[in-house]
Amino acid sequence: MKATEGLSGAATLYGLLGILFTCCLGGVAFFAAVAVVLDVCFVGAMVAIAIMTRNGTQQCSGRVDTPLGSGESNAESPSKVKYEFACELQKVTFAVAIIGM
């Protein structure tokens, strides 16, 4: 799950820097080629995130399986977070990865 955080954080940073650098470096062929390569890499990263969070398609009621462990949705995990909340976060991460592809 730490890989999910790192990949999505890097993609977000790249998106923000891409917006800023487009104003300054737009039209330079070298930077456009670098951007194309990075875009392809980040599509691969989003595919990896979608694969890692594929359990996000499950329902968040009853017994759930989350990165924090398994248990009843209204029970607290060892890290004091309800399993239902962890399941919902995994569901959102999966959805954003699919949209990011």
C-alpha angles and dihedrals in degrees: 000000000000088000088057091055093047096047094046092045092051091048091051092049091048090051093051094046090046090057092051097043093049088070093051105031104027114139098026107126096213094055091045090055091049089050092052091052092048091048090055090048092051092049086057089048091053090050088052091050091050090051093047093050098040089123085071089088092073125098116263096224131085116008112359135185113218137163086261092057139272129298148110113316094240094049124095121245121228088266091059095252121124113246089230091061092047089050092051092050090051090049092052092047090053092049094049091049090053091049091047092058 
